Amino acid sequence: MIPHLRHQIQNEISNFRSLISLSLTFSLLFPDRCSVKEAERQCVNPPEFIISVVLDKDEYMIGVTCQKHKQAVSEKVKILQNEGKIPKGKVNFSGLKAVGTDCIKADPEDLIQID
């Protein structure tokens, strides 16, 4: 792997871990739709899997996908790995389970923006 690319990925992962730590304090949020676009149209299906690449002791999250696009995403990730755009490693699909609740109520005036 190109050294500067590896350094950039490590920085992104560090930023991602910080974001996850912050998000876990409040709640962990994922996109509400699959990451795939077909013919310039975003897939409307909810995400069913977190897509990640496992490399040595590290794991890099690269997106979310639905069942319909799982195979296509797997093939695209392998192509991007061969081109050196994504770290080479085992492609992992971890299942997501949507959970909803109506027990938490919030007043829009109570919300704050974190930059």
Summary of the structure (lengths in Angstrom):
residues: 115
radius of gyration: 16.5
end to end distance: 32.6
largest distance: 48.8
contacts: 247
relative contact order: 0.16
helix: 37%
strand: 22%
